[in-house]
Amino acid sequence: MFKEVKLFFKEYPAKETATLTTPILILHGLFGSSKNWVSVSDFLSSYSRVYSLDLRNHGDSPHSSEHSLSAMAEDVKEFLEDHGLDKVILLGHSMGGLAAMTFALRHPEKVEDLIIQDIAPRDYEFKYEGELAVLRTDLSNFKNRQEIDSATSKFVTNPFIRNFLLMNLDRTESGQYRWKLNVDAISRSKNMFQSEFSGADKQYSGKVIFIIGGDSEYFHTSDKIVCLEYFPNARFETIPGGDHYIHFTKAEEFRKILTAFMDSIVSGSGK
């Protein structure tokens, strides 16, 4: 059995306008962290208190040799126990979405509502060799981020993805750069997106919304069928022209969908 880790998190107190008592938990995607979710977290704090987590081996959370959806789901369970949270509204993107769905299927009584961004409950191949090459770059001789960006452009040509990866840079007291991510554990866990969803023997019957990028390669039209097997009350919203990172690249459209969903929780719950 794997060992749970105590996750680093950022807390956003509920604003005066907040009407929900159930807190909101945000789980980021692979190679990401809570730093990618500041604006969404701040926005959602107008509804309730928000916890934006760094998943294991990411951001400022502890490193572990184990990196799996199962381990991440149990980390979330421990986080809820440590903070005395009976139920949460759970938002997950990509890897975080897979972990959120795993958690909801295992512990449905702990999830009030579920928001999944651009991922489906199925197996995914690990196709991130370029990203791993960036994150294995020896940083000892670089003086600034621009030099690192230039040196790693041969591995990942997309400047948006490169900038996303470089958000994992940290500077030591000596002034040298280091990677925060546990690159070794992640690179050894290439089956992390497989075998968790092997048949709908469990279901989560709460309210679920899948927010999808219309041009994303991560979610196909046929994925809606498998989503409904696990989440029979799911509904789907697609952002035309959206990619995998719609919370950032299509922020206005994403926020509009999020607003409608959160407002439906407020009107339906009476809390």
N, C-alpha and C positions, 0 to 999 in steps of 0.2 A: 504494500500500500504506500502510495506517495505521501510525502509530508506537505501539509498545507503551509502556505507562507502568509505573513502579515502584510497585506497590500498597502502601499503608499496611496494616499488619496488627497484630493482637494475638495474642500467643502464650501458650498455656496449657500449661505443662510437664505431662508425664504424671505422674499420681499414682502412689503406691507400688503401688496395686492394679492398675495397667495391665498388660495381658498382650499387647497388640498392638504390633508395631514399625512398622506402616504408619501415618503421621500422617493426621489428619483435617483437611480443608479445608472451611470454611463460606463460602457465597456468599449474601449478603442480597438482598432484593428492591428494586424501584424505590422511590426516596425513602428507603431505609433505610441502615443502616451496621452495622458490627460491634457498635455499642452496643446494638443490638436482640437480640444473641445471646449476651450475657454468661452467663446462667444455663445455656443449652444447652451453650455451650462448656465451662463449668466441669464440667457433668455428664459430657460426653463425654471429658474429660481423665482420667476414671477408667478409660478403655479405652486411650487413646493420647495422644500430643502433639496439640494442636489449634492450627490457625492460622485465625483468623477475619479475613477480608479486607474492606477497603473497596474496592468496585469503582470503576473510573474515574468521575470526575465526582461521586463520593459521599464522604461522610465526610471523612477527612483524606488521601485519595488525590489525585494530581494531576488537574487539569482538562485536557480535550482537546476539540477541536472535533468529533471523531468519537465517536459513541456507538452501538455496534451489538453484537449478540451475537457476531459474528465477532471484533470488536476485544477484547471482554471475554474470550473464550475464549483468544485469543493472549496477553493479559495474564497469565492463569492459567498458561499454558505457560511464560512467561518467569519467573514467580514460582517455579515448580518448579525451573527451571534455576538461578536465582540462589541457591536454598537447597539445592541438591544433593539434591532429592527425586525418586527414581525413580518411585515410585507413591504414590497417595493414596487415601483413602476420601473421597468427595466428597459434601457435602450442600448442596443449593441450594433456595432458596425463591423462587417467582414468577420475576422477572427473573433472579435468581441460579440458579434451577432450569433456566431456558431456556439460560443460559450454561453451566451444568454439563453439560446434555445435549449441547450443541454441542461442548463440549470432549471428552466421552466418545466421541462418534461420530467425531471427528477424530483423537483420540489414545487409542484404547482400551487400549493397552499401559500407559498411565500411570494408569489408574483401576482400583483393586482392587475397589471396590464403590461403588454409587451410591444416594443417598437423595434423593428429589425430593418437595418439599412443594407440593401443591395447584396443579400446573400440568402441562400436557400438551405434547408435541412437535408443536405446530401453530401457525398464525398467530393472533395476537391483535390486536384493534383497540386503538389508543391512545386511551383514554377517561378522561383525567385533567385536563380543563380546570379543574375546581374546585381540584384540588390545585396546579396550576400558578399559578392566581390567588393562592392563599395564598402561594406561594413567590416571587411577583413583588411582594409587598407591600413598600412602602418602609418601612424600619424606623427611619429616622433620628429620629423624634420619640417613640418609645416608651421608657418607663422600666422596664418589667418584662414578663415573659412573660404575665401575666394580661391586660395591655392588648392584647398582640399576639393572644392567643387570642380575646378579645372582638371585636377588629376583623376577624379573619379568619373568624369564625363565619358570616358571610353567604355565603362561598364554599364552605365545607364544614361542613355542619350536624352531622355525626357527631363527637362530642367525642373518641372513641377515635382516629379517623383524624387529627383535628386535632392531638391530642397527639403522635401518631406523627410528623407533619410537623414539629412544633415541636422535636423532638429534633435537628433540623438547625440550630438556632440556635447561634450562637457569639458571644461577647462580645469586642470588640477591647480593646486597652489603654486606649483613650480612654473605654471604658464603653459604647460604642454596640453595638447588635446587628447581626449580619450573617448571611446564609445561607451555609452551607458548600457546598451543592450548586452545581453548574454548571447553573443553571436554563436558561440560553440554549441550551447544547448539547443538553440533554434535550428542550427544547421544539421544537428544530429536527429532532429525530430521531424523528418520529412513526411511522416505518416500522420501528423497531428490533425489533419483535416479529413481523416478517413475512419470508417467503422463505427462512428458514434451514432449515425442514423441508418440503421440496418433493417428497418421495418417498424411500422407504426404500432408497436405493442404498447406505447404510452401516448397519451394525448394531453394537450393543455387546452382547456375549453374556455379560457378567458378571452378578453378582447385583445386582438393582435392586429397590428398594421405593418405591412411590408412596404417600405419606401424604396423605389427602384429607379436606377438610372437607365433611361431609355436606350442609351448607346453602350451600356456596360456589358462586358463579356461574362460577368459573374452571375447574372440572373437571366435565364431564358424563359420564354413564355410557358414552356412545358413544366417549369419548376413550380408553377402555381398548383399543379395537381398534387405534388408531393407535400407542398406547404399545407394544403387543406387536409391531408391525411393525418398530420401531426397537430395541426392547429385549425380545427373545423370552423372556428369563428373568425378566421383571418380575412382581412380585406387588403386590397393592393392599390397603391398609388404610384404611377410612373411619371417621372419628370422627363419630358421630351428633350433629347440631346444631352441628357445627363450621363456622367461617367460614374466611376466607383466612389468618388469623393464628393458626392452631391451636397453634403452638409457644408462644404467649403466652396466648391465651384458653382453650385446653383443655390447659394445660401438663401436667397429671397424666396424661391419656390419651395425649398425644403422647409423653411420656417412657416410658410403658409400652410403646408400640409400638417406640420407639427402642431400649429395653433388649432386647426380644426379638430385634430385628434384629442388634444389636451382639453379643449373646450367641451368635447363630447363626454370626456371622463368627468369633468366638473358638473355638467348638467345631469349626467346619469347617476352620479354617486350621492349627490346631496351633501357632500362633506364640505 
